[in-house]
Amino acid sequence: MDYQRLYRGQANWMRLMVHLAELEGSPDVFAYLFVMDIDRQKRQELKLTQLAEIDALTGLYNRRAAIPKIEEYLAAQREESAALLMFDLDNFKLANDVFGHAYGDSMIAQNAERLRGFFRGEDILCRVGGDEFLVLCKNIREEDVIRKLDAVVRSMVVSYKAQDHTIVFSISAGFAMAPEQGRTFDELYQKADMALFSAKMGGKNAFYKYHSDMKSVRYELAGKGMPPTPRGELDGAPESAG
């Protein structure tokens, strides 16, 4: 058993091992206790575990670590309301193309930190990859999700100027509610992704809640190259926030 013991005001990791032995000709069982200082080894193990779970650029969970945590929560929760949110930075490709990849990495890191400030410690924040982020908000009402997203998209608008270039960077989002719109990660992820797609196609710097009509719209756009549909209010979410 591994445990921590206070030694000179610092918590050190220790390992307790118990060995049971019977002596021949005796009904008694003897217990031998061995205690070892494993502080250095344990801290290295924990560091490696953290490195495997955390995205190095942003400090958020990576996809591999976050999805099992989200799935575990959804499987355990009963009827409490939760929301799966997807975020995508607007015009991010221009950040790399015009200002360079170092600036693009800086943008991702800064926006991740700003996103973290909008959510609670119990929520699960993840960098999916590139400039996409995923958040599971636990035990939250839809009206609170809308207020939170409104604040996010309004505040995360930045203009960057360099010589003759001025580019406005913003963020778009899509979300789906559990258990109303799904009880599994796959269900909610697909719907939040469709809602995010609609926000991007609707003009960016916006957020939408998933609506059943979004599925056909996405397929039509992907298959026929149709122009973006006019942005409008979907399931109570504002068409734009910024």
C-alpha positions as CSV (number, residue, x, y, z in Angstrom):
1,M,0.0,0.0,0.0
2,D,1.3,3.4,-1.0
3,Y,0.6,6.4,1.3
4,Q,2.0,9.8,2.3
5,R,3.7,10.5,5.6
6,L,4.5,14.0,6.9
7,Y,8.3,14.2,7.6
8,R,9.7,17.6,8.7
9,G,6.7,19.4,7.3
10,Q,6.8,17.7,3.9
11,A,4.6,14.8,2.6
12,N,6.8,11.9,1.5
13,W,5.5,8.8,-0.3
14,M,6.0,5.6,1.5
15,R,5.2,1.9,0.7
16,L,3.9,-0.5,3.3
17,M,4.2,-4.2,2.6
18,V,2.9,-7.0,4.8
19,H,4.2,-10.5,4.8
20,L,2.3,-13.2,6.8
21,A,4.1,-16.3,7.9
22,E,3.2,-19.4,9.9
23,L,5.8,-21.1,12.1
24,E,6.0,-24.9,12.0
25,G,4.3,-26.4,15.0
26,S,2.6,-23.1,16.1
27,P,-1.0,-22.0,15.5
28,D,0.1,-18.4,15.4
29,V,0.4,-16.3,12.3
30,F,3.2,-13.7,12.3
31,A,3.0,-10.5,10.4
32,Y,6.2,-8.8,9.1
33,L,5.8,-5.1,8.2
34,F,8.2,-3.5,5.8
35,V,8.1,0.3,5.2
36,M,10.1,1.8,2.3
37,D,10.7,5.4,1.3
38,I,9.5,5.5,-2.4
39,D,9.1,9.3,-2.6
40,R,11.4,9.8,-5.6
41,Q,10.1,6.9,-7.5
42,K,6.4,7.8,-6.8
43,R,6.8,11.4,-7.8
44,Q,8.4,10.3,-11.1
45,E,5.5,7.9,-11.8
46,L,3.0,10.6,-11.1
47,K,4.9,13.0,-13.3
48,L,4.9,10.5,-16.2
49,T,1.2,9.9,-15.7
50,Q,0.5,13.6,-15.8
51,L,2.6,14.0,-18.9
52,A,0.6,11.3,-20.6
53,E,-2.7,13.0,-19.8
54,I,-1.9,16.7,-20.2
55,D,-1.6,18.6,-23.5
56,A,1.9,20.2,-23.3
57,L,1.0,23.4,-25.1
58,T,-2.1,24.3,-23.1
59,G,-2.0,22.4,-19.8
60,L,-5.5,21.0,-20.5
61,Y,-6.3,17.3,-20.7
62,N,-5.5,15.8,-24.0
63,R,-8.1,13.9,-26.0
64,R,-6.9,10.4,-24.9
65,A,-7.3,11.4,-21.2
66,A,-10.4,13.5,-21.4
67,I,-12.8,11.1,-23.3
68,P,-12.7,8.3,-20.7
69,K,-13.3,10.7,-17.9
70,I,-16.3,12.2,-19.8
71,E,-17.6,8.7,-20.6
72,E,-17.3,7.6,-17.0
73,Y,-19.2,10.7,-15.8
74,L,-22.0,10.2,-18.4
75,A,-22.3,6.5,-17.5
76,A,-22.6,7.2,-13.8
77,Q,-24.9,10.3,-13.8
78,R,-28.7,9.7,-13.9
79,E,-30.9,12.6,-14.7
80,E,-28.8,15.6,-13.8
81,S,-28.3,18.0,-16.7
82,A,-24.9,18.4,-18.3
83,A,-23.5,19.9,-21.5
84,L,-20.9,19.0,-24.0
85,L,-19.3,22.1,-25.6
86,M,-17.1,22.3,-28.6
87,F,-15.0,25.3,-29.4
88,D,-13.0,26.3,-32.5
89,L,-10.9,29.4,-33.1
90,D,-12.0,31.5,-36.0
91,N,-9.5,32.5,-38.7
92,F,-6.8,30.5,-37.0
93,K,-5.2,29.4,-40.3
94,L,-4.4,33.0,-40.9
95,A,-2.6,33.3,-37.6
96,N,-0.2,30.6,-38.8
97,D,0.0,31.7,-42.5
98,V,0.4,35.5,-41.8
99,F,2.1,35.7,-38.4
100,G,3.8,32.3,-38.2
101,H,3.4,29.1,-36.2
102,A,5.0,30.5,-33.1
103,Y,2.2,33.1,-32.9
104,G,-0.3,30.4,-33.7
105,D,0.9,28.3,-30.8
106,S,0.8,31.4,-28.5
107,M,-2.8,32.0,-29.6
108,I,-3.8,28.4,-28.7
109,A,-2.1,28.6,-25.3
110,Q,-3.6,32.0,-24.5
111,N,-7.1,31.0,-25.5
112,A,-6.9,27.8,-23.6
113,E,-6.0,29.8,-20.4
114,R,-8.9,32.2,-21.1
115,L,-11.3,29.3,-21.6
116,R,-10.2,27.8,-18.3
117,G,-11.2,30.9,-16.5
118,F,-14.8,30.5,-17.6
119,F,-15.3,27.0,-16.2
120,R,-15.3,25.3,-12.8
121,G,-12.8,23.0,-11.4
122,E,-15.2,20.1,-11.7
123,D,-15.7,20.6,-15.4
124,I,-13.5,18.6,-17.9
125,L,-11.5,20.8,-20.3
126,C,-9.7,19.2,-23.2
127,R,-7.7,20.3,-26.3
128,V,-9.0,18.0,-29.0
129,G,-6.2,18.9,-31.4
130,G,-5.1,21.9,-33.4
131,D,-7.3,24.9,-32.4
132,E,-10.3,22.8,-31.2
133,F,-11.3,22.5,-27.6
134,L,-13.9,20.3,-25.8
135,V,-15.6,21.0,-22.4
136,L,-17.9,18.9,-20.4
137,C,-19.9,21.0,-18.0
138,K,-21.3,18.9,-15.2
139,N,-24.6,19.5,-13.4
140,I,-25.5,22.6,-15.4
141,R,-28.8,24.0,-16.7
142,E,-29.2,25.0,-20.3
143,E,-29.8,28.7,-19.5
144,D,-26.5,28.8,-17.6
145,V,-24.7,27.2,-20.6
146,I,-26.1,29.9,-22.8
147,R,-25.0,32.7,-20.5
148,K,-21.6,31.2,-20.2
149,L,-21.1,30.8,-23.9
150,D,-22.4,34.3,-24.5
151,A,-19.7,35.6,-22.2
152,V,-17.0,33.4,-23.9
153,V,-17.7,34.5,-27.5
154,R,-18.1,38.1,-26.5
155,S,-14.8,38.3,-24.6
156,M,-12.6,36.2,-26.8
157,V,-12.3,38.6,-29.7
158,V,-8.8,39.9,-30.5
159,S,-7.6,42.2,-33.3
160,Y,-3.9,41.7,-34.3
161,K,-2.0,44.3,-36.4
162,A,1.3,43.8,-38.1
163,Q,2.4,46.2,-40.8
164,D,-0.5,46.2,-43.3
165,H,-2.4,43.3,-41.8
166,T,-5.2,43.4,-39.4
167,I,-7.0,40.2,-38.6
168,V,-9.8,39.7,-36.1
169,F,-9.6,36.4,-34.2
170,S,-12.7,35.1,-32.4
171,I,-14.2,31.8,-31.3
172,S,-17.2,29.8,-32.3
173,A,-19.0,27.0,-30.3
174,G,-21.6,24.3,-30.5
175,F,-23.2,22.3,-27.7
176,A,-25.5,19.5,-26.9
177,M,-27.3,18.8,-23.6
178,A,-27.4,15.5,-21.7
179,P,-29.6,13.6,-21.1
180,E,-32.0,15.5,-23.4
181,Q,-29.9,15.1,-26.5
182,G,-27.9,12.0,-25.7
183,R,-26.5,9.9,-22.8
184,T,-23.2,8.8,-24.4
185,F,-20.1,10.6,-25.4
186,D,-20.4,9.7,-29.1
187,E,-24.0,10.9,-29.3
188,L,-23.2,14.3,-27.7
189,Y,-19.9,14.7,-29.5
190,Q,-21.5,14.3,-32.9
191,K,-24.3,16.7,-32.1
192,A,-22.0,19.3,-30.6
193,D,-19.8,19.0,-33.6
194,M,-22.8,19.7,-36.0
195,A,-23.8,22.7,-33.9
196,L,-20.2,24.0,-34.1
197,F,-20.2,23.5,-37.9
198,S,-23.4,25.5,-38.1
199,A,-21.9,28.3,-36.1
200,K,-18.9,28.4,-38.3
201,M,-21.0,28.4,-41.5
202,G,-23.3,31.0,-40.1
203,G,-20.6,33.6,-40.0
204,K,-18.4,32.7,-37.0
205,N,-18.1,34.4,-33.6
206,A,-21.3,32.6,-32.6
207,F,-22.6,29.6,-30.8
208,Y,-25.5,27.2,-31.4
209,K,-27.2,24.4,-29.6
210,Y,-27.7,21.2,-31.6
211,H,-30.9,21.0,-33.6
212,S,-32.2,18.1,-35.6
213,D,-32.2,20.1,-38.8
214,M,-28.4,20.5,-38.6
215,K,-27.7,17.0,-39.7
216,S,-29.2,17.4,-43.2
217,V,-27.7,20.9,-43.6
218,R,-24.2,19.6,-42.9
219,Y,-24.6,16.6,-45.3
220,E,-25.9,18.9,-48.1
221,L,-23.0,21.4,-47.6
222,A,-20.5,18.6,-47.7
223,G,-22.0,16.8,-50.6
224,K,-23.1,19.6,-52.9
225,G,-20.9,22.5,-52.0
226,M,-23.8,24.6,-51.1
227,P,-23.2,28.1,-49.7
228,P,-23.7,28.7,-46.0
229,T,-27.3,29.0,-44.8
230,P,-28.3,32.3,-43.2
231,R,-27.6,32.4,-39.5
232,G,-30.6,32.2,-37.3
233,E,-31.6,31.4,-33.8
234,L,-31.5,27.7,-33.0
235,D,-33.1,26.1,-30.0
236,G,-32.8,29.3,-28.0
237,A,-29.1,30.0,-28.5
238,P,-28.3,33.5,-29.7
239,E,-27.3,33.7,-33.3
240,S,-24.2,35.7,-32.5
241,A,-22.4,37.0,-29.5
242,G,-19.9,39.7,-30.6
